[in-house]
Amino acid sequence: MNASAPAVAQRAFLFDMDGTIVDNMAFHTQSWLAFFERQGHALDADAFFRDTAGRQGHEIIAKYLGEDADHVTLLAEKEVVYRELYGPHLATVAGFDQLIASARQAGVGLVVGTAAPNENIAFTLDGLELRHRFDAIVGAADVERGKPHPDVFLKGAQLAGALPQHCIVFEDAPLGVEAARRAGMRVVVLTTTLPADAFAAFDNIICIAQDFSQLDVEALFASQPAAFAAGTPTT
């Protein structure tokens, strides 16, 4: 977590990291599949993502290798594979830098709320020189329960000094959208990983977009999710 979080922020943006700030979920899936293949498990990529997106790493290890597996050692092995695959492609999703700059000018708090371990947070945020742009960073090590539990977003909002109803979450996975719903927060979905219809069951989505380039800070805070719930998503 970043110790420089402001005492008060009336509004906040909370960003999932993998698949949202960076378009990397295909690389995560590839690395998990390669890792589990070494463990003797041949998994379907689409089914694996549906079952695990937003889960913390130790939960994924337990699901496929059992509760007694040495998840610390095994996760370290998997993350080496991931960083080798994704390192040459590290980049933010289009429009991200412009959006957070506009948000900062508008006095909006900026938070990362991710299921990633500290090593991956450092790999991504430090690799992109983004850490200093955020008021708080909440990862897997900072909460006991991962998504779809709301803990990561509630803790992020608390650190930013914002009430849940004044927060907007940016997510790419249904488990993350559900976590935000349980936290009482509106959501912008990025279709970096899944198509829009994968989120049709949710009533807390205010916008679905391919990237950040067409998003406006004030328009997002003025938006309510009723249009999407009625079957006409905002884009």
Backbone bond lengths (Angstrom), bond angles and torsions (degrees), N, CA, C in turn:
res aa  C-N    CA-C-N  psi(-1)  N-CA   C-N-CA  omega(-1)  CA-C   N-CA-C  phi
1 M - - - 1.458 - - 1.518 109.51 -
2 N 1.326 114.65 148.30 1.451 120.19 178.47 1.519 108.84 -87.81
3 A 1.317 117.39 126.54 1.462 121.18 -175.02 1.516 112.80 -78.37
4 S 1.350 117.67 -4.34 1.455 120.28 -175.61 1.519 113.31 -94.31
5 A 1.338 118.04 20.59 1.457 121.26 -179.05 1.523 110.83 -60.99
6 P 1.348 117.86 140.26 1.447 120.30 -178.31 1.518 111.76 -70.49
7 A 1.333 116.66 154.47 1.458 120.67 179.61 1.528 110.60 -67.50
8 V 1.341 116.78 -36.61 1.456 120.61 -177.19 1.527 109.31 -139.95
9 A 1.306 116.96 131.91 1.459 122.25 169.80 1.508 106.27 -141.90
10 Q 1.316 117.27 116.18 1.458 120.04 -174.90 1.519 112.08 -65.64
11 R 1.347 117.27 -30.62 1.457 121.69 -178.74 1.534 108.48 -133.88
12 A 1.333 115.06 155.18 1.465 118.03 -179.63 1.520 110.85 -149.42
13 F 1.327 115.41 145.30 1.452 124.17 166.53 1.522 107.59 -100.58
14 L 1.339 117.04 130.40 1.454 122.01 176.19 1.525 108.28 -116.86
15 F 1.318 116.64 121.41 1.457 121.99 -175.80 1.520 111.46 -108.41
16 D 1.337 115.83 122.83 1.452 118.51 160.84 1.531 105.99 -61.19
17 M 1.316 118.16 156.97 1.464 119.68 -176.30 1.524 112.39 -99.74
18 D 1.324 117.02 -66.21 1.460 120.47 -176.37 1.522 110.81 -71.32
19 G 1.330 116.24 124.83 1.462 121.53 -177.98 1.509 113.29 86.29
20 T 1.337 117.65 -5.18 1.461 121.36 -177.40 1.530 110.58 -123.46
21 I 1.322 117.36 -66.22 1.465 119.42 173.62 1.521 109.45 -68.56
22 V 1.315 116.33 -39.72 1.465 122.07 176.84 1.522 109.42 -124.41
23 D 1.327 115.95 144.13 1.460 121.98 -178.24 1.528 108.38 -91.83
24 N 1.331 115.45 78.07 1.465 119.79 -169.92 1.519 115.20 -125.33
25 M 1.331 118.08 4.71 1.462 118.45 -171.73 1.520 113.01 -64.71
26 A 1.337 117.10 -30.87 1.459 119.17 176.58 1.530 110.35 -61.31
27 F 1.341 117.06 -36.59 1.460 121.17 179.59 1.529 110.86 -71.88
28 H 1.350 116.34 -37.61 1.461 118.70 175.48 1.524 110.51 -62.01
29 T 1.324 116.23 -45.40 1.460 119.83 -179.86 1.516 110.72 -62.06
30 Q 1.335 117.01 -44.72 1.466 120.53 178.89 1.530 111.32 -58.61
31 S 1.339 115.32 -42.46 1.466 118.37 -177.57 1.523 111.40 -70.11
32 W 1.354 117.17 -38.54 1.463 119.28 176.14 1.530 110.74 -63.11
33 L 1.342 116.72 -44.68 1.462 119.58 -178.33 1.530 110.92 -62.89
34 A 1.346 116.22 -41.48 1.467 119.89 178.18 1.529 110.38 -64.42
35 F 1.335 115.90 -41.11 1.468 120.34 179.50 1.524 110.62 -63.02
36 F 1.337 116.87 -48.94 1.472 119.18 -177.28 1.526 111.91 -68.94
37 E 1.325 117.06 -29.03 1.465 119.04 176.04 1.526 110.27 -61.64
38 R 1.343 115.85 -37.54 1.463 120.07 176.78 1.528 111.30 -66.37
39 Q 1.348 115.49 -23.81 1.473 120.54 179.26 1.530 111.86 -91.34
40 G 1.341 116.31 2.87 1.454 120.39 177.64 1.510 115.11 91.05
41 H 1.360 117.89 16.66 1.466 121.71 179.73 1.524 109.77 -116.15
42 A 1.330 116.31 119.07 1.463 121.25 174.42 1.525 107.81 -97.24
43 L 1.338 117.59 113.49 1.465 122.45 -172.82 1.515 111.24 -116.12
44 D 1.343 115.48 148.44 1.456 121.75 174.54 1.522 109.37 -80.36
45 A 1.318 117.15 130.06 1.466 121.50 -173.86 1.522 112.32 -61.35
46 D 1.334 118.20 -47.63 1.466 120.81 -177.89 1.524 111.44 -64.11
47 A 1.316 116.58 -44.75 1.462 119.99 -179.78 1.522 110.49 -65.47
48 F 1.326 116.82 -39.08 1.461 120.10 179.37 1.521 110.86 -61.45
49 F 1.337 116.98 -44.76 1.462 118.80 -178.95 1.524 111.17 -65.25
50 R 1.315 117.19 -43.64 1.469 120.04 179.80 1.519 111.31 -59.03
51 D 1.312 116.82 -37.31 1.464 121.44 -175.15 1.525 113.55 -82.08
52 T 1.332 117.38 -18.92 1.466 118.36 -168.98 1.521 115.40 -127.09
53 A 1.325 119.82 -12.23 1.469 120.87 -176.43 1.526 110.28 -56.81
54 G 1.318 116.97 126.53 1.452 121.67 -179.06 1.521 114.18 90.94
55 R 1.335 117.39 -11.33 1.465 120.76 178.42 1.528 109.89 -76.86
56 Q 1.320 115.53 150.59 1.450 119.31 173.57 1.529 109.30 -75.93
57 G 1.339 115.05 154.55 1.454 120.23 -174.28 1.519 114.06 -57.26
58 H 1.342 116.81 -41.32 1.473 118.60 -178.51 1.524 111.06 -66.15
59 E 1.351 117.50 -27.87 1.461 120.52 176.78 1.526 110.63 -69.44
60 I 1.335 116.14 -38.42 1.465 120.54 179.10 1.522 110.17 -67.52
61 I 1.319 116.80 -43.39 1.468 120.37 177.39 1.525 110.29 -58.82
62 A 1.336 116.46 -46.31 1.465 120.26 -178.55 1.524 111.37 -63.68
63 K 1.321 117.41 -36.95 1.461 121.51 -177.86 1.525 111.64 -61.82
64 Y 1.325 116.37 -41.63 1.463 120.11 -174.19 1.528 114.18 -101.15
65 L 1.328 117.89 -25.40 1.461 120.24 -175.91 1.511 113.59 -117.59
66 G 1.338 116.70 -2.62 1.449 120.25 176.00 1.520 113.29 98.12
67 E 1.318 115.31 155.57 1.464 121.84 -176.75 1.525 112.54 -63.58
68 D 1.329 117.92 -26.57 1.457 120.79 -175.45 1.534 113.02 -87.60
69 A 1.325 117.63 -1.08 1.462 120.43 -178.98 1.533 110.51 -66.08
70 D 1.312 116.98 147.75 1.465 122.94 179.14 1.527 108.21 -76.79
71 H 1.332 115.49 83.35 1.461 118.67 -171.38 1.520 112.47 -68.30
72 V 1.306 119.08 -27.43 1.467 121.14 179.35 1.522 110.25 -63.79
73 T 1.334 116.64 -51.34 1.462 120.82 179.80 1.516 111.38 -66.49
74 L 1.326 116.36 -43.17 1.464 120.06 -177.49 1.520 111.75 -66.66
75 L 1.329 117.44 -40.04 1.459 120.13 177.93 1.523 111.22 -63.83
76 A 1.317 116.46 -39.19 1.464 119.90 178.47 1.526 110.29 -60.74
77 E 1.335 117.44 -39.79 1.453 121.31 177.76 1.529 111.08 -64.36
78 K 1.326 115.99 -43.39 1.466 119.57 -179.53 1.521 111.07 -64.61
79 E 1.332 117.79 -41.71 1.457 120.77 -176.03 1.526 111.99 -67.41
80 V 1.321 117.68 -29.77 1.462 120.31 174.35 1.528 109.74 -62.55
81 V 1.317 116.74 -43.17 1.463 121.21 177.82 1.526 110.27 -61.93
82 Y 1.336 116.54 -45.04 1.467 121.12 -178.96 1.521 111.59 -61.05
83 R 1.313 117.95 -48.00 1.463 120.32 -176.64 1.526 111.83 -66.10
84 E 1.323 116.48 -32.84 1.462 119.70 175.95 1.524 111.10 -66.17
85 L 1.335 116.78 -38.83 1.460 121.10 -178.76 1.529 112.46 -73.58
86 Y 1.342 116.21 -45.33 1.461 119.52 -170.31 1.527 113.86 -92.57
87 G 1.307 118.76 -22.68 1.455 121.73 -175.55 1.518 115.01 -45.98
88 P 1.335 119.20 -47.47 1.471 119.65 -178.41 1.532 114.04 -68.29
89 H 1.333 118.08 -11.63 1.457 121.44 -174.80 1.535 112.98 -111.21
90 L 1.325 118.26 6.78 1.461 122.66 -173.39 1.529 111.20 -59.83
91 A 1.340 116.40 119.83 1.471 121.69 179.99 1.519 108.57 -166.17
92 T 1.333 116.79 152.69 1.462 120.19 176.70 1.528 110.41 -78.72
93 V 1.321 115.49 156.88 1.461 121.82 174.66 1.530 108.65 -67.70
94 A 1.313 116.79 145.61 1.463 122.61 -175.25 1.527 111.67 -52.80
95 G 1.328 116.43 131.87 1.454 122.35 175.85 1.509 115.15 87.71
96 F 1.342 118.02 -4.89 1.461 120.32 -175.70 1.523 111.59 -63.97
97 D 1.316 117.42 -49.26 1.462 120.53 -177.35 1.524 111.60 -60.26
98 Q 1.323 116.78 -39.72 1.462 120.61 179.48 1.523 111.19 -66.73
99 L 1.346 117.14 -40.56 1.459 120.24 -178.98 1.517 111.43 -64.89
100 I 1.332 117.79 -45.81 1.465 117.97 -177.72 1.528 111.61 -70.76
101 A 1.337 117.06 -27.87 1.461 119.16 174.88 1.524 110.48 -67.06
102 S 1.325 116.61 -41.93 1.463 120.95 177.59 1.524 110.89 -66.04
103 A 1.329 116.21 -39.67 1.461 120.19 178.89 1.522 110.65 -63.31
104 R 1.307 116.79 -42.59 1.460 120.59 179.62 1.528 110.76 -62.08
105 Q 1.336 117.06 -41.84 1.459 120.62 178.07 1.519 111.48 -62.33
106 A 1.341 116.19 -31.00 1.459 121.24 -179.36 1.528 112.32 -86.51
107 G 1.326 117.58 3.47 1.459 120.75 178.81 1.509 114.48 77.61
108 V 1.325 117.52 20.43 1.461 121.82 -179.47 1.530 109.53 -86.31
109 G 1.330 117.23 130.95 1.451 121.04 175.86 1.521 110.87 -68.64
110 L 1.319 116.60 148.02 1.463 122.21 -177.56 1.523 109.62 -123.24
111 V 1.339 115.78 125.25 1.465 121.81 -174.29 1.523 109.42 -135.16
112 V 1.317 116.74 143.00 1.466 122.40 167.30 1.516 108.09 -101.17
113 G 1.338 117.11 128.26 1.456 122.90 175.87 1.513 108.95 -127.06
114 T 1.318 117.76 102.13 1.461 122.04 -169.07 1.521 112.25 -133.71
115 A 1.317 115.66 154.91 1.461 121.71 174.10 1.519 111.57 -86.02
116 A 1.329 117.48 1.25 1.459 121.48 -175.22 1.528 111.60 -74.46
117 P 1.334 117.26 150.20 1.473 121.20 173.85 1.530 109.91 -74.87
118 N 1.320 115.57 167.47 1.470 120.62 -177.35 1.523 112.79 -57.79
119 E 1.327 117.17 -36.15 1.465 119.86 -178.63 1.525 111.24 -63.12
120 N 1.334 117.29 -39.92 1.461 119.78 179.79 1.520 111.57 -75.43
121 I 1.335 116.51 -33.17 1.461 119.28 175.02 1.524 109.44 -61.23
122 A 1.319 116.56 -45.26 1.463 120.31 178.67 1.522 110.81 -63.99
123 F 1.329 117.12 -43.99 1.467 121.37 179.70 1.525 111.06 -56.32
124 T 1.334 116.78 -44.25 1.464 120.36 -175.64 1.524 112.43 -82.25
125 L 1.322 117.65 -56.45 1.460 120.47 -173.53 1.526 112.48 -70.23
126 D 1.327 116.82 -40.81 1.460 118.96 178.07 1.522 111.05 -74.28
127 G 1.328 116.19 -35.13 1.458 119.26 176.96 1.509 112.77 -62.63
128 L 1.327 116.77 -31.20 1.464 122.51 178.53 1.533 112.48 -98.47
129 E 1.335 116.82 2.06 1.467 122.80 -178.46 1.528 111.48 55.53
130 L 1.326 114.78 47.30 1.465 121.29 -176.94 1.524 113.86 -108.60
131 R 1.300 118.51 -15.02 1.462 120.18 -170.87 1.527 111.95 -53.63
132 H 1.322 116.98 -42.70 1.466 121.00 -176.24 1.518 112.93 -69.85
133 R 1.331 117.68 -11.43 1.467 120.62 -179.29 1.529 112.23 -80.28
134 F 1.334 117.96 -12.22 1.460 121.99 -174.73 1.522 111.94 -107.42
135 D 1.321 115.33 146.19 1.458 122.05 177.11 1.522 111.96 -80.51
136 A 1.317 117.07 -27.20 1.466 121.41 179.17 1.522 109.07 -155.46
137 I 1.323 115.38 148.67 1.461 122.33 176.84 1.524 107.51 -131.21
138 V 1.323 116.63 120.05 1.462 122.28 -179.64 1.517 108.10 -118.31
139 G 1.337 115.79 121.15 1.453 121.00 -179.43 1.512 112.75 -122.52
140 A 1.326 115.57 -169.76 1.462 120.81 -176.34 1.523 112.09 -59.01
141 A 1.331 116.99 -33.23 1.461 120.17 -177.43 1.524 113.07 -74.28
142 D 1.339 117.31 -11.23 1.461 121.05 -174.11 1.527 113.72 -98.93
143 V 1.338 117.66 -8.08 1.466 120.96 -179.62 1.522 108.76 -135.76
144 E 1.318 116.19 151.90 1.462 120.51 -179.45 1.520 111.96 -80.23
145 R 1.335 116.09 -31.04 1.468 119.81 -175.32 1.528 109.69 -119.53
146 G 1.332 115.43 134.81 1.447 120.67 177.55 1.524 111.86 -86.44
147 K 1.318 116.60 179.15 1.457 122.13 175.73 1.526 108.84 -62.07
148 P 1.327 120.20 142.32 1.461 128.41 17.23 1.524 115.84 -87.08
149 H 1.318 118.64 7.27 1.457 119.57 172.76 1.531 108.69 -65.42
150 P 1.315 118.69 148.58 1.463 121.61 -172.87 1.514 115.18 -83.85
151 D 1.336 117.42 1.30 1.460 121.63 -168.29 1.529 114.14 -53.87
152 V 1.346 116.62 -45.34 1.462 119.69 -175.12 1.524 111.85 -63.30
153 F 1.336 117.11 -37.68 1.460 120.27 -179.48 1.525 111.79 -79.04
154 L 1.324 117.25 -37.52 1.461 119.45 177.26 1.526 110.97 -64.03
155 K 1.332 116.72 -40.97 1.460 119.72 178.63 1.530 110.48 -66.75
156 G 1.324 117.06 -39.62 1.455 120.40 178.06 1.514 112.23 -62.93
157 A 1.321 117.00 -43.01 1.462 120.89 178.26 1.518 110.95 -63.52
158 Q 1.331 115.97 -41.82 1.465 120.16 179.04 1.528 110.71 -60.59
159 L 1.328 117.23 -44.29 1.454 121.15 -179.54 1.530 111.92 -66.39
160 A 1.336 116.33 -29.85 1.457 120.34 178.36 1.521 112.48 -84.35
161 G 1.325 116.73 -9.62 1.453 120.53 -179.12 1.510 113.82 75.35
162 A 1.341 116.72 29.21 1.464 121.19 -177.11 1.525 110.66 -119.25
163 L 1.327 116.44 141.21 1.454 121.23 174.29 1.527 109.56 -73.52
164 P 1.339 118.67 149.52 1.466 120.91 -178.66 1.525 113.75 -53.04
165 Q 1.325 117.83 -39.85 1.460 120.08 -177.87 1.518 112.75 -69.35
166 H 1.320 116.94 -11.80 1.460 121.24 177.84 1.521 111.69 -104.55
167 C 1.339 115.84 15.41 1.462 121.17 -179.16 1.527 110.43 -112.68
168 I 1.322 115.46 147.09 1.460 122.30 171.52 1.521 107.82 -124.15
169 V 1.330 115.29 127.96 1.460 122.56 -179.63 1.526 109.17 -100.15
170 F 1.325 116.12 139.89 1.464 122.61 174.24 1.519 107.38 -109.39
171 E 1.345 116.60 121.95 1.460 122.06 -172.79 1.528 111.30 -140.64
172 D 1.328 114.92 162.15 1.463 120.47 176.30 1.521 112.51 -125.89
173 A 1.343 118.30 -2.99 1.459 121.26 -173.14 1.526 111.46 -130.29
174 P 1.340 117.21 143.76 1.465 120.13 179.72 1.528 114.25 -56.04
175 L 1.322 118.62 -38.16 1.466 119.46 179.13 1.528 110.93 -62.07
176 G 1.324 117.04 -36.42 1.454 120.61 177.56 1.513 112.49 -69.91
177 V 1.337 116.44 -39.41 1.462 120.35 177.03 1.526 110.11 -63.48
178 E 1.322 116.43 -39.73 1.464 120.37 177.51 1.523 111.22 -65.52
179 A 1.334 117.00 -39.70 1.466 120.11 177.05 1.520 110.79 -60.49
180 A 1.330 116.70 -42.05 1.459 120.87 178.01 1.528 110.93 -66.54
181 R 1.330 117.14 -38.42 1.464 120.66 177.73 1.519 110.55 -60.44
182 R 1.331 116.46 -44.91 1.462 120.54 179.39 1.526 111.59 -66.61
183 A 1.333 116.38 -25.83 1.458 120.50 177.71 1.529 112.05 -83.61
184 G 1.326 117.61 -6.12 1.460 121.24 -179.25 1.515 113.09 78.52
185 M 1.327 116.65 32.16 1.464 121.36 -175.76 1.527 111.56 -118.05
186 R 1.335 114.93 146.18 1.459 121.58 173.22 1.522 110.11 -76.94
187 V 1.336 115.58 158.87 1.465 120.31 -173.31 1.523 111.66 -133.60
188 V 1.331 115.00 139.58 1.460 123.18 163.73 1.525 106.56 -104.51
189 V 1.322 117.12 123.02 1.462 122.14 179.18 1.522 109.56 -96.56
190 L 1.329 115.78 132.25 1.460 121.17 171.00 1.524 108.56 -102.42
191 T 1.318 116.68 132.24 1.468 121.25 -177.80 1.529 110.74 -91.25
192 T 1.323 116.72 40.68 1.461 120.64 175.40 1.520 111.34 -70.25
193 T 1.329 116.28 -25.20 1.458 120.48 -171.54 1.523 112.95 -118.84
194 L 1.331 117.48 -42.20 1.458 122.75 -177.03 1.521 110.00 -129.51
195 P 1.344 117.84 153.96 1.470 120.26 177.19 1.520 111.34 -73.13
196 A 1.332 115.48 164.43 1.463 121.36 -175.80 1.521 112.67 -57.48
197 D 1.348 117.51 -36.52 1.465 118.78 -175.08 1.529 112.83 -67.97
198 A 1.316 118.12 -12.22 1.464 120.36 176.34 1.522 111.84 -70.49
199 F 1.344 116.82 -11.06 1.460 121.69 -176.35 1.531 112.56 -114.78
200 A 1.318 116.27 14.58 1.457 120.48 -173.26 1.526 113.63 -64.65
201 A 1.315 118.32 -20.95 1.465 120.72 -176.39 1.522 113.29 -81.47
202 F 1.329 118.29 -9.14 1.461 120.76 -173.15 1.521 112.17 -93.19
203 D 1.351 114.80 144.20 1.459 120.21 -178.74 1.526 112.83 -111.54
204 N 1.333 117.00 12.54 1.470 119.60 -178.90 1.529 112.30 -115.00
205 I 1.330 117.10 13.61 1.468 121.40 -178.22 1.521 109.72 -92.09
206 I 1.316 116.13 128.75 1.470 121.13 179.20 1.520 112.34 -104.34
207 C 1.317 118.03 -16.03 1.451 120.52 -174.73 1.520 110.07 -162.64
208 I 1.333 115.91 142.24 1.454 121.84 172.50 1.521 107.28 -124.67
209 A 1.324 117.29 127.41 1.458 121.04 -174.75 1.527 110.22 -143.69
210 Q 1.336 115.44 155.60 1.458 120.49 176.87 1.523 111.56 -75.85
211 D 1.336 116.23 -32.38 1.458 121.15 179.33 1.524 108.07 -156.33
212 F 1.331 117.48 -167.20 1.462 122.03 -174.96 1.527 113.64 -93.06
213 S 1.319 117.68 -3.82 1.465 120.44 -164.55 1.526 114.03 -66.33
214 Q 1.332 118.46 -27.11 1.463 120.74 -177.74 1.527 113.26 -105.43
215 L 1.318 117.61 12.17 1.460 120.67 -176.08 1.526 111.10 -90.55
216 D 1.328 115.48 139.16 1.465 122.36 179.90 1.527 109.00 -117.21
217 V 1.311 116.75 131.02 1.456 121.82 -173.87 1.519 111.78 -57.20
218 E 1.318 117.62 -54.14 1.466 120.37 -175.57 1.518 111.85 -68.79
219 A 1.317 117.08 -35.33 1.465 119.54 178.05 1.526 110.96 -64.26
220 L 1.327 117.06 -36.89 1.463 119.71 178.49 1.521 111.48 -65.28
221 F 1.316 117.16 -45.38 1.468 119.06 -179.17 1.528 111.86 -67.92
222 A 1.335 117.09 -24.13 1.461 120.28 177.62 1.522 112.44 -82.38
223 S 1.344 116.95 -10.86 1.466 121.29 -174.39 1.520 112.03 -83.57
224 Q 1.319 114.23 146.46 1.459 122.10 174.15 1.526 108.78 -122.61
225 P 1.324 119.09 156.31 1.461 121.05 -172.37 1.520 115.92 -82.83
226 A 1.315 118.72 4.15 1.464 120.63 -174.54 1.517 112.55 -59.25
227 A 1.338 117.95 -38.60 1.464 120.12 -177.08 1.527 111.87 -63.00
228 F 1.331 115.95 -40.99 1.449 118.41 179.11 1.520 111.41 -68.98
229 A 1.330 116.00 -40.47 1.465 119.95 179.58 1.517 111.04 -61.24
230 A 1.338 116.30 -28.70 1.462 120.27 -179.64 1.528 111.61 -84.23
231 G 1.326 117.31 -3.18 1.444 120.51 176.29 1.511 114.89 100.44
232 T 1.340 118.11 9.44 1.450 121.30 179.06 1.520 109.28 -124.77
233 P 1.333 117.74 79.50 1.457 120.74 -174.65 1.518 113.21 -63.33
234 T 1.325 114.47 145.15 1.456 120.59 174.30 1.516 108.73 -80.96
235 T 1.327 116.48 141.09 1.466 120.07 178.10 1.508 109.23 -128.97
